[in-house]
Amino acid sequence: MTRRLSETHRRINAEIAQEKAVALGRAGERLEAALAHVVTVGCRLDAATDPGEQARLLGEYETARARALHARLALLIQREAVGLRHHRMVDQQFPEPPRRAAGRRPPRM
């Protein structure tokens, strides 16, 4: 009975670890998609010449930026949940999108 219980416990722990990894992967994918949307809207903002269109796109950019920041926070929380405490790689790979003003491009890094 003890061996069977031990095997069940091992399988459950393996399943939990797998689900944590899957959730972490999904959080990363959501962040990548959110950041890609920020870039897309930023490019449209850069190309806009009409002040009204620029204002509309600036609002859309800020909304997309807020969603990306939320997705980034969700990724950091998932990382913490699986025991990853240092987020330097996340900061390097997924930097926060810059704030924008109509007609002004962000500085190149």
Secondary structure, 3 states (H helix, E strand, C coil): CHHHHHHHHHHHHHHHHHHHHHHHHHHHHHHHHHHHHHHHHHHHHHHCCCHHHHHHHHHHHHHHHHHHHHHHHHHHHHHHHCCCCCCHHHHHHCCCCCCCECCECCCCC
